[in-house]
């Protein structure tokens, strides 16, 4: 069992110690709250536009956010728009009853994949509206298996399912679930908003200068190995690399693949400023968390990591800035990736030779511009999920219509 898993498991257990005692001390149970639950950080970013609009449209309701995983909780436990942030207690009947007693929800909003039987049952028993947003269904999921009766029962306890595509609607109808509608994916709203007002990092901007830049986000060792070949070949380009893991040993392993005296870490840049002979330093390694979503503004091409492992990371952040996108072969479970490929806005590669082939095409300015424009257009054409959700909430939950 990996050390990383053990660390996460310990954090998972520690975070739930004396949880109800902490909640009772912090939460005013006489007030009704709006409860958001997320599996982890990715789902949080997906639901973030909805949180922001809740605080804007329904300011009288305090917001409670829960996370299942330590990675989401630790990074967002001080999120400014949340009145309270907790771990989700274990899904038992007693815990669900106690949790709902304490937070007294007016409304519960779950995002994409999280389905918990006892929490759903308790909300349903008390007639508290529960919506699931940005959901997407595949025919290999347990809901659609002969032995998935318990999971189908959970879907029936949801007040409204907002799904991403028509295929999900069809699959749900085949199992008798008719309270679903296409609401789209709130991530499109999130990334479009971020692209309109990205954070500016002056040192990064100065590092890039007038060079063409490839921004590689959430890379794993397999990605970094083939990217090192592109770095060798495209000497006139600069590269911003944001590894998925930033532990010292991981960073050193990546740096061992790079030509000497060509790379800097962002922490060094912050401490020492831009070095002389800026052109000589071609690779900037981002050794912190939280910058990536705004770094794409400095690039001409994006590479998204994870496609040689469990699956690609967030492609939409780069697409919103109008960058053509490259990623590895494992993208089939990601609807937005398939949409980008269909529009010639993204390209999947299986090895370093295919990466070099795609990069050679994207060196041509017209081809690169056409591909990037298609990426941005796809994002803008798919915004509006947040408005669809609030149209429902205004009418059926808050009775404003």
PyMOL commands that set and color helices and strands:
alter all, ss='L'
color gray80, all
select helices_A, chain A and resi 3-15+19-26+41-57+70-76+93-103+117-125+142-144+149-156+166-174+186-196+202-208+221-233+248-255+266-272+278-280+292-298+316-320+335-342+352-362+365-381+385-397
alter helices_A, ss='H'
color red, helices_A
select strands_A, chain A and resi 33-38+62-67+84-87+105-111+129-135+160-163+180-182+213-219+238-243+263-265+283-285+301-304+324-327+346-348
alter strands_A, ss='S'
color yellow, strands_A
deselect
rebuild
show_as cartoon
